[in-house]
Amino acid sequence: MLRPLLPESSAYVSEVSDLQGQSGYLRASLNFAILVTRKAVCSCALVILLAGWGACADSSNRSSGDAVSAETAAELALEEAEGGIGPVDSVELDATIDTALVAQGEAIFSMKCGACHKMTERYVGPPLGDVLERRTPEFIMNMMLNPDEMAKKHPEAKALLAEYLTQMPNQNLSQEDARAVLEFLRTSQGDADKATQ
């Protein structure tokens, strides 16, 4: 006579019942996790939508040149309002472009900046093809060297954070590296104009 494959003892039956009860518990847990995830996604979407709406309203109140407003500039010293917050107080730009410095800056830009910035289009960060028309060289270098403090204290950096919803990470550049990237950006000025024509 063949024996049944499954034992018929009461211990086995209660074990199967426990597993079925756990299965119900697992289903309930899974349904709860899905519900929480949906709510979290909806909440995140709402926050992003509201932040974007606020950034649009904020950007419509600013001039196209992105000048620092009078009330926020009063919070900062004049040098900080125009030149940013950081170690760079003054940058001397020669009339001629240093091609060796440009090559060094382009390599640094490709390695550390190009993932978030393009010259002629909005990407993770703002386009940089005309950045020297919008910002001072000191501001640009201080933003590269001190992005955390800039995002916390400088009104224009705060506005960029609100608009792009991503803070620029600190790439641990030296002042020499930042100056090389600035020289590279000098060669790209006017690229934004070419893209719009």
C-alpha positions as CSV (number, residue, x, y, z in Angstrom):
1,M,0.0,0.0,0.0
2,L,1.2,3.5,-0.8
3,R,1.7,6.0,1.9
4,P,0.4,9.5,1.3
5,L,3.2,12.0,0.5
6,L,2.0,14.5,3.2
7,P,1.7,13.4,6.8
8,E,-1.8,13.7,8.2
9,S,-0.7,14.5,11.8
10,S,-2.4,17.3,13.6
11,A,1.0,19.0,14.0
12,Y,1.4,19.2,10.2
13,V,-2.1,20.5,9.8
14,S,-1.5,23.2,12.4
15,E,1.8,24.1,10.7
16,V,0.1,24.5,7.4
17,S,-2.6,26.7,9.0
18,D,0.1,28.8,10.6
19,L,1.8,29.3,7.2
20,Q,-1.5,30.2,5.6
21,G,-2.1,32.7,8.4
22,Q,1.4,34.1,7.8
23,S,0.7,34.3,4.1
24,G,-2.3,36.5,5.0
25,Y,-0.1,38.6,7.2
26,L,2.4,38.9,4.4
27,R,-0.3,39.9,2.0
28,A,-1.5,42.6,4.4
29,S,2.1,43.8,5.0
30,L,2.7,44.0,1.2
31,N,-0.6,45.9,0.7
32,F,0.4,48.3,3.4
33,A,3.9,48.8,1.9
34,I,2.4,49.5,-1.5
35,L,0.0,52.0,0.1
36,V,2.8,53.8,2.0
37,T,4.9,53.8,-1.2
38,R,2.1,55.3,-3.2
39,K,1.5,58.0,-0.6
40,A,5.3,58.8,-0.4
41,V,5.5,59.1,-4.2
42,C,2.4,61.4,-4.3
43,S,3.9,63.5,-1.5
44,C,7.2,63.8,-3.3
45,A,5.4,64.7,-6.5
46,L,3.4,67.4,-4.7
47,V,6.6,68.8,-3.0
48,I,8.3,69.0,-6.4
49,L,5.3,70.6,-8.1
50,L,5.0,73.2,-5.3
51,A,8.7,73.9,-5.3
52,G,8.7,74.3,-9.1
53,W,5.6,76.5,-8.9
54,G,7.4,78.7,-6.3
55,A,10.5,78.8,-8.4
56,C,8.5,79.9,-11.5
57,A,6.8,82.6,-9.5
58,D,10.2,83.6,-8.0
59,S,11.9,83.7,-11.4
60,S,9.2,85.8,-13.0
61,N,9.9,88.5,-10.4
62,R,13.6,88.6,-11.3
63,S,15.1,90.5,-14.1
64,S,16.5,88.5,-17.1
65,G,20.0,89.4,-16.0
66,D,19.5,87.6,-12.6
67,A,20.7,90.7,-10.7
68,V,20.6,90.4,-6.9
69,S,17.6,92.2,-5.6
70,A,18.1,95.3,-3.3
71,E,16.5,93.7,-0.2
72,T,18.6,90.5,-0.4
73,A,21.8,92.4,-1.3
74,A,21.3,94.4,1.9
75,E,21.9,91.2,3.9
76,L,25.3,90.7,2.2
77,A,28.3,93.0,1.8
78,L,28.4,94.5,-1.7
79,E,31.4,92.3,-2.6
80,E,29.6,89.1,-1.5
81,A,26.4,90.1,-3.3
82,E,28.2,90.5,-6.6
83,G,31.2,88.2,-6.1
84,G,29.6,85.4,-4.0
85,I,30.7,84.0,-0.7
86,G,34.0,82.3,-0.6
87,P,37.8,82.7,-0.8
88,V,37.9,84.6,-4.1
89,D,37.8,88.4,-3.7
90,S,39.2,89.4,-7.1
91,V,39.9,87.8,-10.4
92,E,42.0,89.5,-13.1
93,L,41.1,88.3,-16.6
94,D,43.7,89.0,-19.3
95,A,42.5,90.3,-22.7
96,T,43.9,87.2,-24.3
97,I,42.8,83.7,-23.4
98,D,45.5,81.3,-22.0
99,T,45.1,78.2,-24.2
100,A,47.1,76.0,-21.8
101,L,44.8,77.0,-18.9
102,V,41.8,76.4,-21.2
103,A,42.9,72.8,-21.9
104,Q,43.4,72.2,-18.2
105,G,39.9,73.7,-17.5
106,E,38.2,71.7,-20.2
107,A,39.6,68.5,-18.8
108,I,38.4,69.4,-15.3
109,F,35.0,70.5,-16.6
110,S,34.6,67.2,-18.5
111,M,35.5,65.2,-15.4
112,K,33.7,67.1,-12.7
113,C,31.1,69.5,-14.2
114,G,29.9,68.1,-17.5
115,A,27.6,65.5,-15.9
116,C,25.3,68.4,-14.7
117,H,26.1,71.3,-16.9
118,K,25.8,71.9,-20.7
119,M,26.7,75.0,-22.5
120,T,23.5,75.7,-24.4
121,E,20.8,73.9,-22.6
122,R,19.2,73.5,-19.2
123,Y,20.3,70.2,-17.7
124,V,20.7,69.2,-14.1
125,G,22.2,72.6,-13.5
126,P,21.9,75.8,-15.5
127,P,23.5,76.3,-19.0
128,L,26.9,77.9,-18.8
129,G,27.4,79.1,-22.3
130,D,26.7,82.7,-21.3
131,V,27.4,82.5,-17.6
132,L,30.0,85.3,-17.7
133,E,27.3,87.6,-19.1
134,R,25.1,86.8,-16.0
135,R,27.7,86.5,-13.2
136,T,31.0,88.0,-12.2
137,P,34.2,85.8,-12.5
138,E,34.4,86.0,-8.6
139,F,30.9,84.7,-8.3
140,I,31.6,81.8,-10.6
141,M,34.8,80.8,-8.9
142,N,33.2,81.1,-5.4
143,M,30.3,78.9,-6.5
144,M,32.7,76.2,-7.7
145,L,34.8,76.5,-4.5
146,N,32.1,77.1,-1.9
147,P,28.8,75.7,-3.2
148,D,27.4,74.6,0.2
149,E,27.7,78.0,1.9
150,M,26.6,79.8,-1.3
151,A,23.4,77.7,-1.4
152,K,22.7,78.5,2.3
153,K,23.5,82.2,2.3
154,H,23.6,83.8,-1.1
155,P,20.2,84.8,-2.5
156,E,21.1,84.0,-6.1
157,A,22.5,80.6,-5.2
158,K,19.3,80.0,-3.2
159,A,17.2,80.9,-6.3
160,L,19.2,78.5,-8.4
161,L,18.6,75.7,-5.9
162,A,14.9,76.5,-5.9
163,E,14.8,76.5,-9.7
164,Y,16.9,73.4,-10.4
165,L,16.0,71.5,-7.2
166,T,19.5,70.2,-7.0
167,Q,22.3,71.7,-5.0
168,M,25.7,71.9,-6.7
169,P,28.0,69.4,-5.0
170,N,31.4,70.4,-3.7
171,Q,33.9,68.9,-6.2
172,N,36.8,69.8,-3.9
173,L,38.5,72.0,-6.6
174,S,41.5,74.1,-5.8
175,Q,41.5,77.8,-6.6
176,E,43.8,76.9,-9.5
177,D,41.4,74.3,-10.8
178,A,38.5,76.8,-10.5
179,R,40.5,79.4,-12.4
180,A,41.2,76.9,-15.2
181,V,37.5,76.1,-15.5
182,L,36.7,79.8,-15.6
183,E,39.2,80.2,-18.4
184,F,37.5,77.3,-20.3
185,L,34.1,79.0,-19.7
186,R,35.5,82.2,-21.3
187,T,36.0,80.3,-24.5
188,S,32.4,79.1,-24.5
189,Q,30.8,82.5,-24.1
190,G,28.4,83.2,-27.0
191,D,27.5,79.5,-27.4
192,A,24.1,80.2,-25.9
193,D,23.6,82.9,-28.6
194,K,24.6,80.5,-31.4
195,A,22.1,78.0,-30.1
196,T,19.2,80.4,-30.2
197,Q,19.9,81.7,-33.7
